[in-house]
Amino acid sequence: MLRAAALRVTRPRLAVLGAVHAHPHADTDSIIGAVRNDLPEVSHQAVYDSLHTLTAAGLVRRIQPLGSVARYESRVGDNHHHVVCRSCGAIADVDCAVGHAPCLTASDDHGFVIDEAEVIYWGLCSDCSAVRSS
């Protein structure tokens, strides 16, 4: 994947990519923890730099729901959306509402060529909903 994206293959990049694949929607601190399981000596900066490089190359997607820290996922290129729990912050993927990217048609594109729509559905996950109703 790295070579196909014209990126140099490094141990930190491989470890970060593996951590993002293993922990969808993880925040940076969680990714650092997962990477350090494989590379205990890796610096925070190396993880931050790897996340930036992988995101810029389109190998990782960065999302940041309102009120949340940045999170990363390996599901890229399909313009999917997310559902976020208002109580615990759990995040899950939701496929496009209808059709192909950008899934939605803007009422006025203001001359933009739109290629992506970002939708976040908010509510309570099943666990938080069960707690609230008991």
N, C-alpha and C positions, 0 to 999 in steps of 0.2 A: 504494500500500500504506500509506504513512504517513498520508495523509488519511483513508483508510478506517478506520484505527485511531485516529482523532481526534488525531493527532500533527502538530505543526508540521513542515513540510518544511524541513530545513536541509541545507546542503552536507555537514557532518560526518555527519549521520544517513544521507544518501544514500550517501556514500562507505563508511561502515561496513557498511551493508546490502549494498552491492555486493561488498565484500571478503568478507563471510561467505558470500554466495552463490558466489563464485568459489573460496573456500578452505574447504571443509567440514571441520569438526573442528579448525579453527585455534585456536591459543592467542592471548591478548591481544597479545603482542609481535608475532606474525606479522600480526595484523589491523592493528596500528599501522603496520607496515612497508608493508603493501598500501595502506592509506589514504593514507599519505604519498607514494606514487607519484602520486596524483591531487591531493592537498592537502598539499604539503610543509610548510605552516605550522601544520597541525593539532596541538593539544597532546595529550599523553597523557590528560589529564583529559577532554577533549572526546570522545575515543574511549571511555574508561571510562564516561562519562555516557551516551553513545549506546548502548553495549552494554546498560547497565542499563535504559534506557528501552525499547529494542527488545525486550528479554527480557520486561520487565513487560507490554508490549503484546501479547506472544505472536507477534511477528514473527520472533523468533530464539529458539533453545533453547540453554540453557547446560547442559553436562554436565561432570562431573568424576569420571572413573574413579579409583579408589583409587590413591594415589601419583602422581597427575598434576595438573597445573595445570588450571584451568578452560578449557574449549574451547567453541566456539560453532558452531552449524549453523543452516541455514535450513529444514531439513526439520522442520516443526512440525505438531502436531495429529493425528498418526497413531499415536502411542504405539509407535513402532518402538524397537528395542533396538540394542545395539552389541557388536561383537567387538573385543577389544583384544589386541595382541601383547605377551606378557610380556617379550620381549627388546628390541624397538625402539620399542614404544609406538604402532605404527600402529593406527588405528581405522577400522572400516568399519561401515556400517549393516547391520542385520539386521531383516527384517520380523518382525512379531509371530509368535510360535510357533504359535498357533491362535486363530482367531476375531477378534472385534472388541475394542477397548479395554474393559477393561484387559488383555486377553489371558490373564490368569491369575486364578484364583479363590483368594482367601485362605482358609485353613482356619478362621480366625475374624476377622471384620472389626471386632470390638470396637465396633460401632455406627457405624463410619465409612461414608460413601458413597464407595466407591473408584472413581476415574475414570482411574487411570493405574497401570501397573506398570513398574518399572524393572529391567531385566535386563541384566547385562553378562556376556558369554561371554569367557573368558580362554583363551589358547593361544598358539601360535606362528604368525606369518604364513608364507606359502609361502617367502619369501626367507630368513627366519631358520631355518625348518625345514630348508631345503636346505643351509644352511651347517652346521647342527648335524649332519646326517647324512653330511656329506662328511669 
